[in-house]
Amino acid sequence: MRSSDARTLTFATNQVELNIWKFLSHWVPAYLADGISMFTPSQPGKKKYSMIRAYDKVHKASLTFTFFTKREWTWTAGNCDMLLTKLSDADKRTYNFNVNDICWEEYYPKLLQRN
């Protein structure tokens, strides 16, 4: 994944491309930062932060998400639909959770503007 602009993300299309981008955007800067920090003084008793170790942890953690991100998931709303049919008209107005009433063309842009 690379970003040329704060609002534009492009995902790697294969493992080779992903590894190249990881190397260029994670490992090279991490080794440079750790190399520079080796020559800067630190406070006595305070351990220096290792960017290499941090990125290693990030990459290991991202591997745990692979199971969930590489598969297609199907969600059903049977219980929600059943509950919606059993509500009275007054309760339907009070607890409005019918997703068919959502105007998705308006919802998504507003959702993205919040972030």
N, C-alpha and C positions, 0 to 999 in steps of 0.2 A: 504494500500500500504506500503510495506516495502522494504528496500534496504540493501542488504548485501555487495554490491560493488557499486562503483560509476557508473558502466555501466550496472548493473542488477537491474531491478525493478520487483517485484512480486505483483500482485493486490490481494486484499482480495476477496474470492469467495462468501462470504455471509455476512450478516449484523453483526452476532455475532463475526466473525473473525475481521471484520473492527472495531467494538467497542473495542475489546481487544487490537488491535494494536494502536488505538487512545489513549486508556487509558495508555498503556505502553510507547508509544513514544511521546505523547503530554502532557497528564495531569500530569503524575508523574514527568517528568522533569520541567514542569511549576510550580508545587507546590513546588518542591525543590528549584528552582531558586528564587521564590518569598519569600520562607521561609528564605533563606540565605540573601536576600536583606533586610529583616526586621531588621537584626542584623548588617548591615553595615551602616555607617554614610552617609548621603547625603548632598548635598550643600543646604544651606538655600534658601527657595523659589523655589527649583526645585523639581517637583513631581517625585516620583519613577515610573519606568516603570513596568507594571504588565503583566507578561507572561500569567497568567490565562486569563486576559481580552483579550489579543492578540489572544490566541488560540480559545477563545469563538467567536471572530469576524471571524476568519478563518473558523471555522466550520459552522457558519451561512452563510457565503458567499458561501461556497461549496455547501450548500443545494440549492442555487439559480441555480446552474449549473445542478442539477439533471435532470430537464426537458429535457435538451439538450443532456446529456450524456447517458441517459437510453433509448433513442429512436433511431431507425434506420432512417437515412435521405437519401433521393434520390435526386440527383442534375441532372438537364438536361442541355445540352449545345446547345439547338436548335438555339438560336440567334447567338451564336459563329459559329456554323456550317453554318448557312445561310450567315453570313458575309464572311466566308472563301470561299464559293462558288462564291461570287460576286467580290472577289478581282482579280485584274489582276495578271499575272505571276510576274511582277516586284514588285508589292505590296506584294505578297506572300513571296518573298525573303526578302523584307525590314521589314515587320511585321510578322515574322515567329512565329505564335502562334498555329500551328497545333500540338496537343498533340500526334498524331500518329507518329510524327517524333522524339519523345523523346525516348531514350533508357533507360527504367526504371531501368534495372539492373545496369547501371552506375550512374543514377541520384540519387537514394536513398542513396547509400553509401557515395557519395560526399556531399549530403545534411546533413547527420548525422555526418560527419567528421567536419563540420563547427561549430557544437554546442559542 
